[in-house]
């Protein structure tokens, strides 16, 4: 692997899960952008939003994203909104290979519903509200996500995205 692989897509698409599996098989480091942001700020994402606001978070997110260009080649799971601010998607494409994990709204609804306790943004939503939220956010973000040169469509929650990507990695990366 001669450059970073950046996984982009909506929350619940499986960026961290797929990223860890790809990194293991490719013998390279895996990093989660949100974890890097929490380390840099020395506080949780929720605390950053609560105490410093979204503007501060997005600036820090951009700085940490740019830091991934240094050091060993790695797999990077971005936050769901990371490609949508500043020129982050353009930067990602210039500094690595972006793979859009395009999970369908019903897949995301099922995954996020099961894990909603870990996601404060989803508290208080019923399943119908959750699906509407997902559809609206994806509609707004899709223009950024689709700038990734590789798009992997996820149509069922049990789909082996990491396995499929690994089987086709030579074709995807051109090596």
N, C-alpha and C positions, 0 to 999 in steps of 0.2 A: 504494500500500500504506500503510495508515494505522496498522498495528501490526506487531509482530514476528511472524514465523512460526517456531514451534518444532517441529523434527522429532524425534519420539520413536520408539523401537523398539529391538529387540535389536541387539547388535553384528553387523555384516555385513548389516544391512537396507538399507544404502545411504544413510544420513542425510547423510554428508559429500558423497558423489557427487551426490545429488539436490539438496542444499542449494546447492552451487556452481552447478549448472545453473540452478536457480530464481533465484538472486541475479543471475546474468549476464543472464537474460532480463528480470528485473524492475528492473534497474539499481539494485541496492541492495547493501550489504555482506553478506558471508557471514562467520560466525564459527563456529568449532568450540569447544565448551565445554571439551573436554580441552586444546586448545592454549592457551586463555585460562588454565586452571588451571596448566599448566606454566609459563607466563609469570609468573603471580602468585607461584608457589612458587620459581621459578628452578631447577626440577629436573623431571625426567621423572615421569610418572604412576607408573611402576614404582619409581622412587627414593622418591617420596612414600610409597607403600605400604610399602616396605622400611624406611624410616627413621622415618617419622612415624605409620604405621598407617592403617587404613581410617577410623577415627573422625575423624582430622584431615582426611583427604582429603574425606570427605562434608561436613564443615563448610565447608571451602574451596570445594568444589563449589557449595554453596548460596549462599555469598557472591558467587561469580563469576556464578552464574545470576542473582541479583538485580541485579547490575551491568548486565546486558543490558537492563534497563528504561530505562536512561539513554542518551542519545545518539541517533544516527539509527536509524530503523526498519531491521531487518535480518532475515536468515534465520539461525537458530541451530540447529546440529546438537548435540543433547544427547548425553551419554554414555548407554550402554544402561541403567545403573542410576540415573541422575539422577532420573527421575520417581518412583522407589520409596522415597525417603527424605524425612524431615521432611514438610512439606506441599508439596513441590516441584511435584507435578502440579497441585494446586489453584492454586498461585501462577502456574504457566505459563498455565493457563486464564484466570486473572484479568488477565494482562498481555500476552496475545497469542493467536494462533491455534495450537493444537496439532494437528499432523498425525501420526497413527500410521502408520508404514510397517510394515505387518503382513506381513512376509516369512514364508512357510511354512517349517517346520523343514528340509525337504529342500533348499530353496533356500539357507537359511543354512548347512547342512552343506556344500554344494558350495562356496559362497563362502569360508567360514571354512577349509575344508580347503586350498584353494588358497593362502590368505594366512596360514596358521597360524604361519609363521616369524616374523611381525611381532607375534604375540599370545602372550606368555609364558604366559598363563593356560591356553592350549590345548596346551602342550608335553607330550609323553608320551601324548597321547590317540590311539587309533586311530579310524577312521571311526565305528564302532559306539558307542564311548564318547562321541565328539563329539556324535552325534545324541542320545544319552540326556541329555547335559549340556544341550544346547539345549532339548530338550523340558521338562526339569525347571525350568530357569531361566525359560522363557517361561510355564510354568504358574504360577510364583510371581509373576511380574511383570505378567502380563496384566491383572490387576485395576487396575493403575495405568495401563498403556498405553491401555486401553479408555475411560479418562476423557477422552481426546482427542475433541473433537467431530467430527473428520474421521479416517476410517480408510481407508487405501489398501492393498488386499490385493495382495501380490506372490506370484504362483504359479509363475513361472519366472525363472531367473537373468538372462535377456536382456530382460526386460520393461522398457519405457521409462517408468519411474515419473515422472521429471521431465517428460517430454513430456505424459503423461496428466494430471498435476496442472496443468501450465500451460494445457492446452486447457480445463480445467474450473475454472480459478482464479476467474473471475467468479462462478460458481455456488457455489464453496466459500466464498469470502469475502463473498458477498452484495453485491458491487459490480458 
